[in-house]
Structures are given as structure tokens and as C-alpha cells.
Amino acid sequence: MAKRKKTVITYGTFDLFHIGHLNLFKRLKELGNYLIVAVSTDEFNQLKGKKAIIPFEQRIEIVRSIRHVDMAIPEVNWEQKLYDVKKYSVDIFAIGEDWKGKFEFLREYCEVVYLPRTKGISSTDIRKLLADFNISKDELIKAFEIIDQLKKNLE
Ligand code: C2G
């Protein structure tokens, strides 16, 4: 007897794809057997006050390629969730607990689950790390001069 399709949907930017996103997808796929991920477009991110480093086309292609994901769609506004839940006969809407309580209106149409975030990593942290690596050219030249001097001292 074929297993009944149990559809789970989630939404997000998924910039600089990392283990926190992958853990989420794994957990989401354990809740059902068909996972839809809606990836925020660059335009919608502006509305969210977020600027992703990786462009939308690449972010959705990466998400679409993750084996836990069955379908990836664009997230273009705040209002589409209800439309998506009906269009795809979604059984479970799930998202990280940083959004806890924000999507209770969907409970009338599907289960709503808030999942623990993966500690110690976020796209924002990675962006900050990259920014800290922004050594100026002069600092780099100075560093190489010091290394050369140290080498000469050791000869
Ligand atoms: N996440 C996680 N653990 C992390 C980082 C992120 O579980 N260490 C989860 C978030 O809780 C979220 C998802 O990964 O459920 C995507 O995170 P973002 O890309 O930051 O998504 P966000 O900007 O919160 O967009 O309409 C909803 C919004 O589009 C959600």
C-alpha cells in the first residue's frame, strides 16, 4: 500500500548554505515524506530588510539540489504562505524557532511546527567572519615585509 503523501513546507533566505540549513531540512523531512522549500527572492529579501551575498538563482539551485528537498519555489511576499498551503495541500508548515508564534494563523489549515535552530552558526556570523578577513593591501604588504625580515634573521 503506497504511503500517503505528507507534505512539509518551509521558507527562508538560505544564504551561504550551511549545516544549520541542512540540519533543518533533515528534521523537516523526518516530519513528512515530501519537502517543499520556498527560497526568498532578492526583491523579497529587501522587504525583509536582508541582503543575501549569494544571488537568488544560485540560492534556489543549491536548495533544489539537496537530496532532502523535493521541490524548491520562490518566496516573493509574506502573504503567499496561505496560498502555498492550499495549492500544495501542505500537511505541516515548519520553520526555525526564531519565528516562534509568528505563523499561528496557519494552524487553521495545517500543523505549525517551530524547530530548534542549530547553535553556533548563521549566515550573519559567516558574513561577519568574511568581513573580518578584509585585510587592506598595505597591511598585507607590511605582513610580507615582516616575514621576509624574519627569514633573513634566521639565515
Ligand atoms: N536556521 C537554523 N539554524 C541556524 C540558522 C538558520 O535552523 N543556525 C533556520 C532558520 O530558523 C530558518 C531557516 O534556517 O527556519 C532559514 O533561515 P534564514 O535563511 O535566515 O531565513 P529567514 O531570513 O529567517 O527567512 O517567511 C519566512 C522567512 O523567509 C524566513
Boltz pocket constraint, residues with backbone or C-beta under 6 A from the ligand:
constraints:
  - pocket:
      binder: B
      contacts: [[A, 11], [A, 12], [A, 13], [A, 14], [A, 15], [A, 20], [A, 21], [A, 24], [A, 38], [A, 40], [A, 50], [A, 75], [A, 77], [A, 94], [A, 95], [A, 96], [A, 97], [A, 98], [A, 99], [A, 115], [A, 116], [A, 117], [A, 118], [A, 119], [A, 120], [A, 121], [A, 122], [A, 123]]
      max_distance: 6.0
